[in-house]
Amino acid sequence: MSLDVSTVQGLQGVQTVQMAAKDAQVAKARAGDVMKTEPPVSMEAILGELASVSAAFDKRLSFSINEKIDQVVVKVIDTDTDKVIREIPPVELQHVHERIREVIGILFDERA
């Protein structure tokens, strides 16, 4: 799944983000944390702010999920050249994380 804040026009990506945020709140409540009652914040407003801030710097933000490591990856892209300026976490770190998961899987498979 990938979400580019500069091209968000519909509610599909917003609804996915809202569902993830709601799931996180439910998990936090089940863990015994006391939830503060805060007014709901519109995801459209947040995405709009992100798009305007990134546009001010001639950059675009792209959010995706690396399914191998179950982690969100943010790419900062130059709007003029469409080149990826920075990826968070870096690609090398993503590969290290994948290898660690593979090694852990091998260790547990051998013992079972």
N, C-alpha and C positions, 0 to 999 in steps of 0.2 A: 504494500500500500504506500502510496506517495501523495503528499499534499504540498502543493506549491501555493504559498499565500498570495502571490501576485495574480494568480489566475482563478481564485476562488469566486465562483459566480453562483453556484447552487448551494443547497443545504446538505448535500450528501456528505461531504467532507466534514462540515460543521457538526452534523449529527453524530458522526463517528467519534469525533473528538469529545463531544458532549457526553456520549455514552461511556467513553473511557474515563472521563472525569467523574461521572456519577458512580461507576464501578469502583473507582479509587476511594471515593467518599464512603461507600458502603463497606468496603474492606477495612477502612480506618475505623469506622464505627464498630464493626464486629471485633476489632482488636482491643476494644475497651477504651479507646481514646474518646474524650468528650468533644463532640463536634460543636463548634460555635455556629450560631445562626447568623449567616451573612447574606446580604441580598444577592440573588443570582446575577452572574455577570454573563452578558451575551457573548457567545463565541464569535459571532459576526463582528462585534465591536473590537474584540481582541485581535482577530485576524486583520481587520481593517487598519488598526494601529500598527501592527507588525508590517503590513504592506507599505504604509505611508512612511514609516521610519526607514525601512530598507530602500524604498524608492528615493528618499532624500540623499542616500549615500550611493546611488546608482548601483544598488545590489539587489538581488532577489534571494529569498530564503525558500528552500525546498526541504520538506520533512518527509522521511520515509522510515520504514521499519525493516531492519535487518533480521529476517526470520531465523537465521542460523544462530544468532546470539540473543534474540528477543530484546532488541534494544533500538531506541529511536536514533536515527542518523539525520543530522542537519547539514545541509550543503549551502554554502554562501556562494552565489553565482553572480558574476559580473554581467550586467544587463547588456552592455555593448558588445561583448565578445562571446557571451554564453559559455565562458570557461568557469570551471569550479575553482574558486579561490581558496576555500578552506572547507574541510569536511570534519565534522565533530561527531563522534570520536574519529581520529585519523584512521585511514584505511589499514595501516600497519597494525594499529592496536586492535582493530576488528579481527584481523587475521590471527593475531596472538590469542585473542579471546576464543575464536573458533577452535584453534589447536588445543587449547587448554580443555575445552569441553570434550573434544575428541579423546584426549588422553585420559580424562576422568572416566569417560564412557568405556574405554578399553580396560582400565583398571577394575572397574566394577563388573564388567562382563567376565573377566578372567576369574574373579573370586566366586562368582555365582555358580 
